[in-house]
Amino acid sequence: MTRMTAARSPLSPADRPQPGLRERKKIKTREAIRTAAYGLIREQGYDATTIEQIADRAEVSPSTVFRYFPAKEDIVLTDEYDAVLVEEFSARPADEPWAVSLRHVMRKAIALGVGEEREVTRLRTRLLAEVPAVRSRMLESMSVTGRMLARVIAGRTGLDPDGLEVRVLSMSLTGGLMETSQYWAEHGHRDDLADLVDRALDVLENGLSAAGKT
């Protein structure tokens, strides 16, 4: 394994460059569309909610909705955490085992998603479990997340991000996290999501022996 130089610490929110007016307007529009979609889905269900209804409630045109989200499923699935998580991973000690860093980053993702948007996270995972179109779109988007993870893992290990081993591991991680989210929703969100993610990572690291099987 290639030892990397120590990574810098991530910027605190106060230190981050503040978005300009144009970018703030885009963020506001995206959030208005999301909020409208979540509200309508809660009121009348996913299938009954149309892009036209979402646009009307968000006070934008349907074409604007499609400009920000190519499909209705994307409104449910898209989040803003990838860049933050890459930064968190890069900020871990250079000699820390990548699996330890990964657990830290996954817990950060849970803190961001569940801590700040608990009901949205539960709605999103419930739709993942119940709506085939959402699940199908998630499978399509997994390749993007998998490539991101591959670059991060390769950077920490010195391996080729397009190598078979890194690709298999990164897609195993994304698939495992998707199944964990679906399991959480199917069981009524009773379990602690952080504990479920730890269990999933145990299986990926140790195989079925993590579940007491040989």
C-alpha positions as CSV (number, residue, x, y, z in Angstrom):
1,M,0.0,0.0,0.0
2,T,1.2,3.5,-0.9
3,R,1.6,5.8,2.1
4,M,0.1,9.2,1.4
5,T,1.0,12.5,2.9
6,A,-1.2,13.8,5.7
7,A,-4.4,15.3,4.4
8,R,-5.6,18.7,5.5
9,S,-8.6,19.1,7.7
10,P,-11.9,20.0,6.1
11,L,-12.9,23.6,6.2
12,S,-15.4,24.6,8.8
13,P,-18.7,26.0,7.5
14,A,-17.5,29.5,8.4
15,D,-14.3,29.0,6.3
16,R,-16.0,27.7,3.2
17,P,-16.4,30.1,0.3
18,Q,-19.9,31.5,0.4
19,P,-22.0,31.0,-2.8
20,G,-22.9,34.0,-4.9
21,L,-26.4,35.3,-5.6
22,R,-26.9,33.1,-8.7
23,E,-25.9,30.0,-6.9
24,R,-28.0,30.8,-3.9
25,K,-31.0,31.2,-6.2
26,K,-30.3,27.8,-7.7
27,I,-30.1,26.2,-4.2
28,K,-33.3,27.9,-3.2
29,T,-35.1,26.6,-6.3
30,R,-33.8,23.1,-5.8
31,E,-35.0,23.1,-2.2
32,A,-38.4,24.5,-3.1
33,I,-38.9,21.7,-5.7
34,R,-37.8,19.1,-3.2
35,T,-40.0,20.5,-0.4
36,A,-43.0,20.6,-2.8
37,A,-42.4,17.0,-3.9
38,Y,-42.0,15.6,-0.4
39,G,-45.1,17.4,0.8
40,L,-47.3,16.1,-2.1
41,I,-45.9,12.5,-1.7
42,R,-46.8,12.5,2.0
43,E,-50.3,13.8,1.2
44,Q,-51.3,11.7,-1.8
45,G,-48.6,9.1,-2.5
46,Y,-45.7,8.8,-5.0
47,D,-47.6,7.6,-8.0
48,A,-50.3,10.2,-7.8
49,T,-47.8,13.1,-7.6
50,T,-47.0,14.6,-10.9
51,I,-44.3,16.9,-12.1
52,E,-46.9,19.5,-12.9
53,Q,-48.2,19.4,-9.3
54,I,-44.7,19.7,-8.0
55,A,-44.0,22.7,-10.2
56,D,-47.2,24.4,-9.3
57,R,-46.6,24.1,-5.5
58,A,-42.9,25.1,-5.9
59,E,-44.1,28.1,-8.1
60,V,-41.8,27.2,-11.0
61,S,-42.5,25.8,-14.4
62,P,-42.4,22.0,-15.2
63,S,-39.4,22.7,-17.5
64,T,-37.6,24.2,-14.5
65,V,-38.2,21.1,-12.5
66,F,-36.8,19.0,-15.3
67,R,-33.8,21.3,-15.6
68,Y,-32.9,20.5,-12.0
69,F,-34.1,16.9,-11.8
70,P,-34.2,14.9,-15.1
71,A,-36.8,12.5,-13.6
72,K,-39.3,12.5,-10.7
73,E,-37.3,9.8,-9.0
74,D,-34.2,12.1,-8.9
75,I,-36.1,14.5,-6.7
76,V,-36.4,11.8,-4.1
77,L,-32.9,10.3,-4.5
78,T,-30.6,13.3,-5.0
79,D,-28.7,14.7,-2.1
80,E,-25.9,17.1,-1.6
81,Y,-23.5,15.0,0.6
82,D,-21.1,13.5,-1.9
83,A,-18.6,16.4,-1.9
84,V,-18.8,16.6,1.9
85,L,-18.1,12.9,2.4
86,V,-15.2,13.0,0.0
87,E,-13.7,15.8,2.0
88,E,-14.3,14.0,5.2
89,F,-12.6,10.9,3.9
90,S,-9.6,12.9,2.6
91,A,-9.3,14.5,6.0
92,R,-8.7,11.2,7.9
93,P,-5.2,10.4,9.0
94,A,-3.1,9.2,6.1
95,D,-2.0,6.0,7.9
96,E,-5.5,5.1,9.1
97,P,-6.8,1.8,7.6
98,W,-9.3,2.7,4.8
99,A,-12.0,0.5,6.5
100,V,-11.7,2.6,9.7
101,S,-12.0,5.8,7.6
102,L,-14.9,4.4,5.8
103,R,-16.9,3.7,9.0
104,H,-16.2,7.3,10.1
105,V,-17.5,8.7,6.8
106,M,-20.6,6.5,6.7
107,R,-21.5,7.6,10.2
108,K,-21.0,11.2,9.0
109,A,-23.4,10.5,6.2
110,I,-26.0,9.2,8.7
111,A,-25.5,12.2,10.9
112,L,-26.1,14.5,7.9
113,G,-29.0,12.7,6.5
114,V,-30.8,11.5,9.6
115,G,-29.8,14.2,12.0
116,E,-30.8,17.2,9.8
117,E,-33.6,15.6,7.7
118,R,-34.9,12.7,9.7
119,E,-38.4,12.6,8.2
120,V,-37.1,13.1,4.6
121,T,-34.6,10.3,5.1
122,R,-37.3,7.9,6.3
123,L,-39.6,8.9,3.4
124,R,-36.8,8.4,0.9
125,T,-35.9,5.0,2.2
126,R,-39.6,4.0,2.4
127,L,-40.0,4.9,-1.2
128,L,-36.9,3.0,-2.1
129,A,-38.4,-0.1,-0.5
130,E,-42.0,0.4,-1.9
131,V,-41.7,2.0,-5.3
132,P,-40.0,0.0,-8.1
133,A,-39.3,3.1,-10.2
134,V,-37.4,4.7,-7.3
135,R,-35.5,1.4,-6.7
136,S,-34.6,1.1,-10.4
137,R,-33.4,4.7,-10.6
138,M,-31.3,4.1,-7.5
139,L,-29.6,1.1,-9.2
140,E,-28.8,3.4,-12.2
141,S,-27.3,6.1,-10.0
142,M,-25.2,3.6,-8.0
143,S,-22.5,3.6,-10.7
144,V,-21.9,7.3,-10.1
145,T,-21.5,6.8,-6.4
146,G,-19.4,3.7,-7.0
147,R,-16.9,5.6,-9.2
148,M,-16.6,8.3,-6.5
149,L,-15.9,5.6,-3.9
150,A,-13.4,3.9,-6.3
151,R,-11.4,7.2,-6.6
152,V,-11.4,7.6,-2.8
153,I,-10.4,4.0,-2.1
154,A,-7.7,4.2,-4.8
155,G,-6.3,7.4,-3.4
156,R,-5.9,5.8,0.0
157,T,-4.5,2.5,-1.1
158,G,-2.4,3.4,-4.2
159,L,-4.4,1.0,-6.4
160,D,-5.9,1.7,-9.8
161,P,-9.4,3.2,-9.4
162,D,-10.4,1.3,-12.6
163,G,-8.8,-1.9,-11.4
164,L,-11.1,-4.9,-10.9
165,E,-10.6,-5.2,-7.2
166,V,-11.3,-1.5,-6.5
167,R,-14.4,-1.6,-8.7
168,V,-15.8,-4.7,-7.1
169,L,-15.2,-3.3,-3.6
170,S,-16.7,0.1,-4.4
171,M,-19.9,-1.4,-6.0
172,S,-20.2,-3.9,-3.2
173,L,-20.2,-0.9,-0.8
174,T,-22.9,1.0,-2.7
175,G,-25.0,-2.1,-3.1
176,G,-24.7,-3.0,0.5
177,L,-25.7,0.5,1.7
178,M,-28.7,0.4,-0.6
179,E,-29.8,-2.9,0.8
180,T,-29.2,-1.6,4.3
181,S,-31.5,1.4,3.6
182,Q,-34.2,-0.8,2.2
183,Y,-33.9,-3.2,5.2
184,W,-34.3,-0.3,7.6
185,A,-37.5,0.9,5.8
186,E,-38.9,-2.6,5.5
187,H,-38.6,-3.0,9.3
188,G,-40.4,0.2,10.1
189,H,-37.2,2.2,10.8
190,R,-37.1,0.6,14.2
191,D,-33.4,-0.2,14.2
192,D,-30.6,2.4,14.7
193,L,-29.4,3.1,11.1
194,A,-25.8,3.6,12.3
195,D,-25.8,0.1,13.8
196,L,-27.2,-1.4,10.6
197,V,-24.5,0.3,8.5
198,D,-21.8,-1.1,10.9
199,R,-23.3,-4.6,10.5
200,A,-23.3,-4.2,6.7
201,L,-19.6,-3.1,6.8
202,D,-18.8,-6.1,9.0
203,V,-20.2,-8.4,6.4
204,L,-18.2,-6.7,3.6
205,E,-15.0,-7.0,5.6
206,N,-15.5,-10.5,7.1
207,G,-18.1,-12.3,5.1
208,L,-21.0,-14.2,6.6
209,S,-18.8,-15.0,9.6
210,A,-19.9,-11.5,10.8
211,A,-23.4,-13.0,11.2
212,G,-22.1,-16.0,13.2
213,K,-22.0,-18.3,10.1
214,T,-19.1,-20.3,8.8
